[in-house]
């Protein structure tokens, strides 16, 4: 669902962009606090998690001085296993963002903004087993478990835009803040009890290669 909403948001930006519009690819760096989850994994023989996560995604925005847009990310995934279990972790997020573009010189400018959205951590677990017959799988389908932890987040940021013809480099830095604790959910929507807490709040940064352009009227 988040992908559909984000795609629609980018389309809306392109329509709204009466001044200038950009959209493209983004590489992001996040620092959520995963220490308690990491301790739980280590207690069961799996490697520790790193609180520094690299993600890839998309970003888009448009307008004159006032801008609207959005951005999202998804981590490459943590994969590990021991003698009995295999684990895969993916961290993702998406934000609607409103900002104010300050034109410095010919489209080069600074954009303070605030993003509103959320983050989701998904952990997929399965026992380490050999090959299985299709019929046996139908008789005993419970071979994997997937849980997720979702939170509401606010992400104030400041970015620098450097346009070069129809391409622009955007460097952004900010802080992702989650004021409320999230909940662990099983794949079927049931609550997961006695699960470790996660704090998604932390510094983030991103670098984007964006395509687009236009005129603000004051940079000719």
C-alpha positions as CSV (number, residue, x, y, z in Angstrom):
1,X,0.0,0.0,0.0
2,X,2.8,2.4,0.8
3,X,4.3,2.0,-2.7
4,X,0.9,2.9,-4.3
5,X,0.5,5.9,-2.0
6,X,4.0,7.1,-2.7
7,X,3.6,6.6,-6.5
8,X,0.4,8.7,-6.5
9,X,2.1,11.4,-4.4
10,X,4.9,11.7,-6.9
11,X,2.3,12.0,-9.7
12,X,0.5,14.7,-7.7
13,X,3.8,16.6,-7.3
14,X,4.3,16.7,-11.1
15,X,0.9,18.2,-11.5
16,X,1.3,20.7,-8.7
17,X,4.7,21.9,-9.9
18,X,3.9,25.2,-11.4
19,X,7.4,26.5,-10.6
20,X,9.8,23.6,-10.6
21,X,9.5,19.8,-10.1
22,X,12.0,17.1,-9.4
23,X,11.9,13.3,-8.9
24,X,14.4,10.6,-8.9
25,X,16.5,8.1,-6.9
26,X,17.8,8.5,-3.4
27,X,20.4,6.7,-1.2
28,X,19.6,7.1,2.5
29,X,21.4,6.6,5.8
30,X,19.4,6.0,9.0
31,X,20.3,5.4,12.6
32,X,17.4,3.7,14.4
33,X,18.1,2.2,17.9
34,X,17.9,-1.6,17.3
35,X,20.0,-2.5,20.3
36,X,17.3,-4.5,22.2
37,X,16.3,-6.4,19.1
38,X,20.0,-7.0,18.5
39,X,20.5,-8.4,22.0
40,X,17.5,-10.8,21.4
41,X,19.0,-12.1,18.2
42,X,22.4,-12.6,19.8
43,X,20.8,-14.5,22.7
44,X,19.6,-17.0,20.1
45,X,22.9,-17.4,18.3
46,X,22.4,-14.8,15.5
47,X,24.8,-11.9,14.7
48,X,24.2,-8.5,16.2
49,X,22.5,-5.8,14.2
50,X,24.1,-2.5,13.2
51,X,22.2,0.6,14.1
52,X,23.5,2.3,10.9
53,X,21.3,1.3,8.0
54,X,21.7,2.1,4.3
55,X,18.6,2.2,2.2
56,X,17.6,3.0,-1.4
57,X,14.4,4.6,-2.6
58,X,12.8,7.6,-4.4
59,X,12.1,11.2,-3.8
60,X,10.0,13.9,-5.5
61,X,8.9,17.4,-4.9
62,X,7.6,20.5,-6.8
63,X,6.2,24.0,-6.4
64,X,7.5,27.5,-6.3
65,X,8.9,28.7,-3.0
66,X,6.3,26.5,-1.1
67,X,6.9,22.9,-2.1
68,X,5.2,19.6,-1.5
69,X,6.5,16.1,-2.2
70,X,7.5,12.9,-0.6
71,X,10.3,10.3,-0.2
72,X,10.7,6.7,0.8
73,X,13.4,4.2,1.4
74,X,13.9,0.4,1.9
75,X,17.0,-1.2,3.3
76,X,19.0,-3.9,1.4
77,X,18.1,-6.4,4.2
78,X,19.9,-8.2,7.0
79,X,20.3,-11.9,6.4
80,X,21.8,-14.4,8.8
81,X,21.3,-18.0,10.1
82,X,22.6,-20.4,12.6
83,X,22.2,-24.2,12.8
84,X,18.5,-24.0,13.4
85,X,17.0,-20.7,12.1
86,X,17.4,-18.2,9.2
87,X,16.5,-14.6,9.7
88,X,15.9,-11.7,7.2
89,X,15.3,-8.1,8.3
90,X,14.1,-5.2,6.1
91,X,13.7,-1.6,7.3
92,X,11.5,0.8,5.2
93,X,9.7,4.1,5.5
94,X,7.7,6.7,3.6
95,X,7.0,10.4,4.2
96,X,4.8,13.2,2.8
97,X,6.9,16.3,2.9
98,X,6.2,20.1,2.9
99,X,8.9,22.6,2.6
100,X,10.1,26.1,1.6
101,X,12.7,26.5,-1.1
102,X,15.1,29.4,-0.8
103,X,16.7,30.2,-4.1
104,X,20.3,31.4,-3.8
105,X,21.6,31.5,-7.4
106,X,20.1,30.2,-10.6
107,X,18.2,27.3,-9.0
108,X,20.8,26.4,-6.4
109,X,19.1,26.7,-3.1
110,X,18.3,25.4,0.4
111,X,15.0,23.8,1.4
112,X,13.9,23.3,5.0
113,X,11.1,20.8,5.2
114,X,9.1,18.6,7.5
115,X,8.1,15.0,6.6
116,X,5.2,13.1,8.1
117,X,4.9,9.4,7.7
118,X,6.3,6.3,9.3
119,X,8.7,3.4,9.3
120,X,8.3,-0.3,9.3
121,X,10.7,-3.1,10.3
122,X,9.9,-6.6,9.0
123,X,11.6,-9.7,10.4
124,X,11.1,-13.0,8.5
125,X,12.1,-16.2,10.3
126,X,12.2,-19.8,9.1
127,X,13.8,-23.0,10.3
128,X,16.8,-24.2,8.5
129,X,15.5,-27.3,6.8
130,X,16.3,-29.3,3.7
131,X,14.2,-29.8,0.6
132,X,10.5,-30.7,1.1
133,X,7.8,-32.3,-1.1
134,X,5.0,-30.1,-2.3
135,X,2.4,-32.4,-0.6
136,X,4.2,-32.2,2.7
137,X,4.1,-28.4,2.4
138,X,0.4,-28.5,2.0
139,X,0.0,-30.8,5.0
140,X,2.3,-28.6,7.2
141,X,2.5,-25.1,5.7
142,X,3.9,-23.3,8.8
143,X,7.5,-23.1,7.7
144,X,8.0,-19.3,8.0
145,X,7.1,-16.6,10.5
146,X,7.0,-12.9,9.6
147,X,6.6,-10.1,12.2
148,X,6.7,-6.3,11.7
149,X,7.0,-3.2,13.9
150,X,5.5,0.0,12.5
151,X,5.6,3.5,14.0
152,X,4.4,7.0,13.2
153,X,7.4,9.4,12.6
154,X,8.1,13.1,11.9
155,X,11.2,14.0,10.0
156,X,12.4,17.6,9.9
157,X,15.2,18.2,7.5
158,X,17.3,20.7,5.5
159,X,18.4,19.9,2.0
160,X,20.7,21.6,-0.6
161,X,19.7,21.4,-4.3
162,X,22.4,21.8,-7.0
163,X,20.8,21.7,-10.5
164,X,22.8,20.8,-13.6
165,X,20.6,21.2,-16.7
166,X,17.7,18.8,-16.3
167,X,19.5,16.8,-13.5
168,X,20.0,17.9,-9.9
169,X,21.9,16.6,-6.9
170,X,20.1,17.0,-3.6
171,X,21.9,16.5,-0.3
172,X,19.6,16.2,2.8
173,X,20.1,15.9,6.5
174,X,17.7,15.7,9.4
175,X,16.3,13.9,12.4
176,X,13.6,11.2,12.3
177,X,11.5,11.4,15.5
178,X,8.9,8.8,16.5
179,X,6.9,10.2,19.5
180,X,4.9,7.0,20.1
181,X,6.0,3.5,20.6
182,X,5.0,1.1,17.9
183,X,3.6,-2.5,18.2
184,X,4.9,-5.8,17.0
185,X,2.4,-7.6,14.8
186,X,2.4,-11.1,13.4
187,X,1.7,-11.5,9.6
188,X,-2.0,-12.3,10.3
189,X,-2.4,-9.1,12.3
190,X,-2.2,-10.6,15.8
191,X,-0.1,-8.9,18.5
192,X,3.3,-10.3,19.4
193,X,3.9,-10.4,23.2
194,X,7.2,-9.8,25.1
195,X,8.9,-8.5,22.0
196,X,11.9,-6.1,22.2
197,X,11.3,-2.4,21.9
198,X,12.6,-0.4,18.9
199,X,13.3,3.3,18.8
200,X,13.3,4.5,15.1
201,X,14.3,8.1,16.2
202,X,17.7,9.1,15.0
203,X,19.8,11.2,12.6
204,X,19.4,10.5,8.9
205,X,21.0,11.7,5.7
206,X,20.4,11.2,2.0
207,X,21.9,11.9,-1.4
208,X,19.5,12.0,-4.4
209,X,20.0,12.1,-8.2
210,X,16.8,13.9,-9.4
211,X,15.5,14.7,-12.8
212,X,13.3,17.7,-13.7
213,X,13.6,21.5,-13.7
214,X,11.6,24.6,-14.3
215,X,11.7,28.2,-13.3
216,X,11.0,30.0,-10.0
217,X,10.8,33.3,-11.8
218,X,13.5,35.0,-9.7
219,X,16.5,33.1,-11.0
220,X,16.7,34.3,-14.6
